[in-house]
Amino acid sequence: MPGFIDRRRASRLMEHEGLAALVLCQPETISWASGAFPGVASNWRRAGAAVLIVPADENAPLTAIVGDLQAASFAAASGLEDVRSHRIWVETDRFPLSPDKPKRTPRPAQYLLADSLGLLREALHEKGLAGRIGLDMGFVPAADFAAFQALPVQWIDATRIVERLRAIKQPAEIDRLRRAALHARAGLISLMEQIAPGMTAAEMTRIWASAAQDDATRQGLPPPDSCWAYIAVGGDGFAPGGPLAQGDIIKMDVGCVIAGYSSDGARTAVLGTPAPQAQAIHDALHRSFDAGLALLEPGRSLHDIYRTVATTMWDQGFDTYGRGHFGHGVGASIWSEEWPFIADDSEAILEPNMVMAFETPWYIDGLGGFIIEDQLLITDNGAEVMAPMSRDLRRL
């Protein structure tokens, strides 16, 4: 199947927790696992619009439950033989019109959770999946969970299991993230060549996004699905700001999205000569970044990396600096940040083929926004910066 779920790893994780299966409800997780779009009903982001059953037995087939509009296309894209469908609001037919369709029976305004959960109950029973079943409760709304509880299984929160599975990237996922990071870098390089006094953050965003898209076109590649940017100019540090004046700090945190996979990287520049305090802060962040970067390798605790970066800042005299995390996983999500986080309370360990965004940001009202951020692939021996460029405070 074309999805990215590692069935053997999933089986080991489920066995450790005593689970008979995973039931996935989050739309992007279903797409990741199956390689297929779970249907327009999933756009409401309510549980049960689409469901994917992953048995603990790695050789057992997956079962999908999706809206009837896209059941056939889901089966074709995923390669799954067992795709069951429930009625959603969209009315379709073939010509000549089907005489055996329900008569004078309106479809639901969206979809009926009871219908999809009825199919889930049947599928679990048919496949002998009972007892402890993992559910991605980090997604399932409280308003929907009561309906799940009516099923004759013991639901176990499998949010962390799903996060651990998604954190290890397959080669095609790594390729998407690498391409996205390289397009974003090309956009940053072009932007810094064009920045001029009087520009606003909005103008800079348009220049960057256009250059990132053009980079793909020059290579004969499909353009990114979308481009996002948090560009801040001047003393606020986080808000857009502008117009740009001499001495202003420019924070550029950007990403491109390819097939749902978002890159994340950032740099800081200044128009002309920075204030001494600004240069000192960026230098401290740079030294802290280097201290943490040296530790990004398989087997390393994210807690240890966090403490190293934070302590390096504190030892330079910035002991009020309390940034909550210094990076995160990247992948196919609705945002650029996903588990695991380089945080003080993290219990995660780096593993090969994780893709991480590592960063040292600080937003200082009255001085500006500062950030150094690279996207890295964790390899067998260390970490590869996927779109390298100078980390110095760039003087424009």
C-alpha positions as CSV (number, residue, x, y, z in Angstrom):
1,M,0.0,0.0,0.0
2,P,1.2,3.6,-0.7
3,G,0.9,4.8,2.9
4,F,3.8,5.4,5.3
5,I,2.8,3.4,8.4
6,D,5.5,0.9,9.5
7,R,3.4,-2.1,10.3
8,R,6.2,-3.9,12.1
9,R,6.9,-0.9,14.4
10,A,3.2,-0.4,14.9
11,S,2.9,-4.1,15.9
12,R,5.7,-3.8,18.5
13,L,4.2,-0.6,20.0
14,M,0.7,-2.2,20.2
15,E,2.1,-5.4,21.7
16,H,3.9,-3.3,24.4
17,E,0.6,-1.7,25.4
18,G,-1.5,-4.8,25.1
19,L,-3.6,-3.5,22.2
20,A,-5.5,-5.5,19.7
21,A,-5.6,-2.7,17.1
22,L,-5.4,1.0,16.5
23,V,-8.4,3.0,15.4
24,L,-7.3,6.2,13.6
25,C,-9.6,9.1,13.2
26,Q,-7.5,12.2,12.6
27,P,-7.7,13.0,8.8
28,E,-4.0,13.7,8.2
29,T,-3.0,10.5,10.2
30,I,-5.4,8.5,8.0
31,S,-3.8,10.0,4.9
32,W,-0.3,9.3,6.2
33,A,-1.1,5.7,7.0
34,S,-3.2,4.8,3.9
35,G,-1.8,7.1,1.2
36,A,-5.4,8.3,0.4
37,F,-7.6,11.3,1.1
38,P,-10.2,10.3,3.7
39,G,-13.0,12.3,2.1
40,V,-14.6,15.7,2.3
41,A,-16.6,14.9,5.4
42,S,-13.3,14.7,7.3
43,N,-12.8,18.5,6.6
44,W,-15.1,19.2,9.6
45,R,-12.5,17.5,11.8
46,R,-15.0,15.6,13.8
47,A,-14.4,12.0,14.8
48,G,-16.0,9.2,12.7
49,A,-16.2,10.9,9.4
50,A,-13.4,8.6,8.4
51,V,-11.8,5.7,10.3
52,L,-8.9,3.4,9.7
53,I,-8.4,0.2,11.6
54,V,-4.8,-1.0,12.0
55,P,-4.7,-4.5,13.6
56,A,-1.8,-5.4,15.9
57,D,-1.0,-8.4,13.7
58,E,1.2,-6.8,11.1
59,N,0.1,-9.3,8.4
60,A,-3.6,-8.5,8.9
61,P,-5.1,-6.1,6.4
62,L,-6.3,-2.6,7.2
63,T,-10.0,-1.6,7.1
64,A,-11.2,1.8,6.2
65,I,-14.6,3.5,6.8
66,V,-15.2,6.7,4.7
67,G,-18.0,8.7,3.2
68,D,-19.7,7.1,0.2
69,L,-18.7,9.9,-2.1
70,Q,-15.0,9.0,-2.0
71,A,-15.1,5.3,-1.1
72,A,-14.1,4.1,-4.6
73,S,-11.3,6.7,-5.0
74,F,-10.1,5.9,-1.5
75,A,-9.9,2.2,-2.3
76,A,-8.1,2.9,-5.6
77,A,-5.5,5.3,-4.0
78,S,-4.9,3.2,-0.9
79,G,-5.0,-0.3,-2.4
80,L,-7.1,-1.5,0.5
81,E,-9.7,-4.2,-0.3
82,D,-11.8,-3.6,2.8
83,V,-13.3,-0.1,2.4
84,R,-16.7,0.5,3.9
85,S,-18.8,3.6,3.4
86,H,-21.5,5.6,5.1
87,R,-23.9,8.1,3.6
88,I,-22.8,11.8,3.7
89,W,-24.7,14.9,2.4
90,V,-23.5,14.8,-1.2
91,E,-26.0,13.3,-3.7
92,T,-24.5,11.5,-6.7
93,D,-25.8,9.0,-9.2
94,R,-25.1,7.4,-12.6
95,F,-27.1,7.8,-15.8
96,P,-29.5,6.2,-16.3
97,L,-30.5,7.0,-12.8
98,S,-30.4,4.1,-10.3
99,P,-33.9,2.8,-9.5
100,D,-32.8,0.9,-6.4
101,K,-31.6,3.9,-4.4
102,P,-33.5,4.8,-1.2
103,K,-36.7,6.8,-2.0
104,R,-37.8,9.9,-0.2
105,T,-34.9,9.5,2.3
106,P,-32.9,12.7,2.7
107,R,-29.2,12.3,3.4
108,P,-27.8,13.8,6.6
109,A,-26.7,17.5,6.5
110,Q,-23.1,16.3,7.2
111,Y,-22.8,12.7,8.1
112,L,-24.2,10.5,10.9
113,L,-21.6,9.4,13.5
114,A,-23.9,6.5,14.5
115,D,-23.7,5.2,10.9
116,S,-19.9,5.2,10.8
117,L,-19.5,3.8,14.3
118,G,-22.0,1.1,13.4
119,L,-19.7,0.1,10.6
120,L,-16.7,0.3,13.0
121,R,-18.5,-2.1,15.4
122,E,-19.2,-4.6,12.7
123,A,-15.6,-4.5,11.4
124,L,-14.1,-5.0,14.8
125,H,-16.4,-7.9,15.5
126,E,-15.8,-9.6,12.1
127,K,-12.0,-9.4,12.5
128,G,-12.1,-10.6,16.1
129,L,-10.6,-7.3,17.4
130,A,-11.8,-6.9,21.0
131,G,-10.6,-5.9,24.4
132,R,-8.1,-3.0,24.5
133,I,-8.2,-0.9,21.3
134,G,-6.1,2.2,20.8
135,L,-7.8,5.4,19.8
136,D,-6.1,8.7,18.9
137,M,-7.8,10.6,21.7
138,G,-5.7,13.6,21.2
139,F,-7.9,14.3,18.2
140,V,-11.3,12.8,19.1
141,P,-13.6,15.7,20.4
142,A,-15.2,15.3,23.8
143,A,-18.6,15.7,22.1
144,D,-18.0,12.6,20.0
145,F,-16.2,10.4,22.6
146,A,-19.4,9.3,24.3
147,A,-20.6,7.6,21.1
148,F,-17.3,5.7,20.9
149,Q,-17.7,4.6,24.5
150,A,-20.9,2.8,23.6
151,L,-19.0,0.3,21.5
152,P,-18.1,-3.0,23.4
153,V,-14.3,-2.4,23.6
154,Q,-12.0,-0.8,26.1
155,W,-10.6,2.4,24.5
156,I,-7.0,3.2,25.4
157,D,-5.4,6.5,24.5
158,A,-3.0,5.8,21.7
159,T,-2.1,9.4,20.9
160,R,1.6,8.9,21.8
161,I,1.8,5.6,19.9
162,V,0.6,7.4,16.7
163,E,3.0,10.3,17.3
164,R,5.9,7.8,17.7
165,L,4.9,6.1,14.5
166,R,4.7,9.4,12.5
167,A,7.9,10.7,13.9
168,I,10.0,8.2,12.0
169,K,9.9,9.3,8.3
170,Q,10.0,7.1,5.3
171,P,12.2,8.0,2.3
172,A,9.4,9.6,0.3
173,E,8.4,11.8,3.4
174,I,12.1,12.9,3.8
175,D,12.2,13.8,0.1
176,R,9.1,16.0,0.4
177,L,10.5,17.8,3.5
178,R,13.9,18.2,1.9
179,R,12.4,19.8,-1.2
180,A,10.2,22.0,0.8
181,A,13.1,23.2,2.9
182,L,15.3,23.9,-0.2
183,H,12.5,25.9,-1.8
184,A,12.1,27.9,1.4
185,R,15.8,28.6,1.5
186,A,15.9,29.8,-2.1
187,G,13.1,32.2,-1.2
188,L,15.0,33.5,1.8
189,I,18.2,34.1,-0.2
190,S,16.2,36.0,-2.9
191,L,14.3,38.0,-0.3
192,M,17.5,39.2,1.5
193,E,18.9,40.3,-1.9
194,Q,15.7,42.5,-2.5
195,I,14.9,43.9,1.0
196,A,15.0,47.7,0.9
197,P,14.2,50.6,3.3
198,G,10.5,51.3,3.6
199,M,9.3,47.7,3.0
200,T,6.6,46.1,5.2
201,A,6.5,42.6,6.4
202,A,3.6,41.9,4.0
203,E,5.8,43.0,1.0
204,M,8.6,40.8,2.2
205,T,6.3,37.8,2.5
206,R,5.1,38.2,-1.1
207,I,8.7,38.4,-2.3
208,W,9.7,35.4,-0.4
209,A,6.7,33.2,-1.4
210,S,7.1,34.2,-5.1
211,A,10.8,33.3,-5.0
212,A,10.2,30.0,-3.3
213,Q,7.6,29.1,-5.9
214,D,9.9,30.2,-8.7
215,D,12.7,27.9,-7.4
216,A,10.5,24.9,-8.0
217,T,9.5,26.1,-11.5
218,R,13.2,26.6,-12.5
219,Q,13.8,23.0,-11.6
220,G,10.8,21.7,-13.5
221,L,9.2,20.6,-10.3
222,P,5.6,21.1,-9.2
223,P,5.3,24.3,-7.1
224,P,4.7,24.0,-3.3
225,D,1.1,23.5,-2.4
226,S,1.4,26.6,-0.2
227,C,3.9,28.8,1.5
228,W,3.7,30.4,4.9
229,A,5.7,33.0,6.7
230,Y,6.0,34.8,10.0
231,I,8.1,37.8,9.1
232,A,8.4,40.6,11.6
233,V,10.1,44.0,11.1
234,G,11.3,46.3,13.8
235,G,10.8,46.5,17.5
236,D,7.8,44.4,18.2
237,G,9.6,41.1,17.4
238,F,6.5,39.0,16.6
239,A,3.9,41.2,14.9
240,P,4.5,42.1,11.2
241,G,5.6,45.7,11.7
242,G,7.3,48.0,9.2
243,P,8.0,50.0,7.2
244,L,11.6,49.0,7.5
245,A,14.1,51.6,8.7
246,Q,17.9,51.6,9.4
247,G,18.9,49.4,12.3
248,D,15.6,47.4,12.2
249,I,15.8,43.7,13.0
250,I,14.0,41.4,10.5
251,K,12.8,38.0,11.7
252,M,12.1,35.5,8.9
253,D,10.4,32.3,10.0
254,V,9.1,30.5,6.8
255,G,8.0,27.2,5.4
256,C,6.8,25.5,2.2
257,V,4.3,22.7,2.0
258,I,4.7,19.8,-0.4
259,A,2.0,17.1,-0.5
260,G,0.9,18.1,3.0
261,Y,4.5,18.2,4.4
262,S,5.6,21.5,5.8
263,S,9.2,22.6,6.1
264,D,10.3,25.0,8.9
265,G,13.4,27.2,9.0
266,A,14.3,30.7,10.0
267,R,17.0,33.4,9.9
268,T,17.5,36.9,11.3
269,A,18.7,40.0,9.4
270,V,19.2,43.7,10.1
271,L,19.1,46.7,7.8
272,G,22.5,48.4,8.2
273,T,24.3,48.2,11.6
274,P,22.5,46.5,14.5
275,A,22.3,48.0,17.9
276,P,25.0,46.5,20.3
277,Q,22.3,44.8,22.4
278,A,20.8,43.2,19.3
279,Q,24.1,41.9,18.1
280,A,24.9,40.5,21.6
281,I,21.6,38.7,21.8
282,H,21.9,37.2,18.4
283,D,25.5,36.1,19.2
284,A,24.2,34.4,22.4
285,L,21.5,32.6,20.6
286,H,24.0,31.5,18.0
287,R,26.3,30.0,20.6
288,S,23.4,28.3,22.3
289,F,22.3,26.9,18.9
290,D,25.7,25.5,18.2
291,A,25.9,23.9,21.7
292,G,22.6,22.1,21.1
293,L,23.3,21.2,17.5
294,A,26.4,19.3,18.6
295,L,24.1,17.0,20.5
296,L,21.5,16.2,17.8
297,E,22.3,12.5,17.3
298,P,20.5,9.1,17.7
299,G,20.0,8.0,21.3
300,R,20.2,11.6,22.7
301,S,17.5,12.7,25.1
302,L,15.6,15.8,24.0
303,H,15.5,16.9,27.6
304,D,19.3,16.9,27.6
305,I,19.5,19.0,24.5
306,Y,17.0,21.4,25.9
307,R,19.0,21.8,29.2
308,T,22.2,22.4,27.2
309,V,20.7,25.1,25.1
310,A,19.0,26.8,28.0
311,T,22.1,26.6,30.3
312,T,24.2,28.1,27.6
313,M,21.9,31.1,27.4
314,W,21.8,31.4,31.2
315,D,25.6,31.2,31.5
316,Q,25.9,34.1,29.1
317,G,24.0,36.3,31.5
318,F,20.5,35.8,30.0
319,D,19.1,33.8,33.0
320,T,15.5,35.1,32.5
321,Y,15.4,33.4,29.1
322,G,12.7,30.7,29.5
323,R,11.8,29.5,26.0
324,G,9.5,26.4,26.3
325,H,11.0,24.3,23.5
326,F,14.0,24.6,21.1
327,G,12.4,22.7,18.3
328,H,10.0,20.0,17.2
329,G,9.3,17.4,14.7
330,V,8.0,18.3,11.2
331,G,5.8,16.3,8.9
332,A,2.3,16.2,7.5
333,S,0.2,18.1,9.9
334,I,-2.1,21.1,9.9
335,W,0.8,23.1,11.4
336,S,4.6,23.1,11.1
337,E,5.1,21.8,14.6
338,E,4.5,18.2,15.8
339,W,5.8,15.7,18.3
340,P,8.5,15.3,19.6
341,F,9.5,18.6,21.2
342,I,13.0,19.6,22.4
343,A,11.6,20.5,25.8
344,D,12.6,20.3,29.5
345,D,9.8,17.8,30.2
346,S,10.4,15.7,27.1
347,E,10.9,11.9,27.5
348,A,11.6,11.4,23.8
349,I,14.9,10.1,22.4
350,L,16.2,11.0,18.9
351,E,16.0,8.1,16.4
352,P,17.3,7.8,12.8
353,N,15.0,9.2,10.2
354,M,13.3,11.7,12.5
355,V,13.1,15.1,10.8
356,M,13.4,17.9,13.4
357,A,13.3,21.7,13.3
358,F,15.9,23.0,15.8
359,E,15.6,26.6,16.8
360,T,16.7,29.3,19.3
361,P,14.2,32.1,19.1
362,W,13.6,35.2,21.3
363,Y,11.1,38.0,20.6
364,I,12.0,41.2,22.5
365,D,9.5,44.1,22.4
366,G,11.4,47.3,21.7
367,L,14.4,45.5,20.1
368,G,13.1,42.9,17.6
369,G,12.6,39.3,16.9
370,F,15.6,36.9,16.8
371,I,15.6,33.4,15.5
372,I,18.0,30.8,14.1
373,E,16.3,27.6,12.9
374,D,17.4,24.7,10.8
375,Q,15.5,21.6,9.6
376,L,17.6,18.5,10.2
377,L,17.4,14.8,9.3
378,I,18.6,12.6,12.1
379,T,21.0,10.0,10.5
380,D,22.6,6.9,11.9
381,N,25.6,8.9,13.1
382,G,24.4,12.5,13.7
383,A,22.2,15.1,12.0
384,E,22.1,16.5,8.4
385,V,21.1,20.1,7.9
386,M,18.6,19.8,5.0
387,A,18.9,23.3,3.7
388,P,22.2,24.8,5.0
389,M,22.9,28.6,5.0
390,S,24.8,31.0,7.2
391,R,23.5,31.4,10.7
392,D,25.1,34.8,11.2
393,L,23.0,38.0,11.7
394,R,22.8,39.0,8.1
395,R,23.5,42.7,7.5
396,L,21.6,44.1,4.6
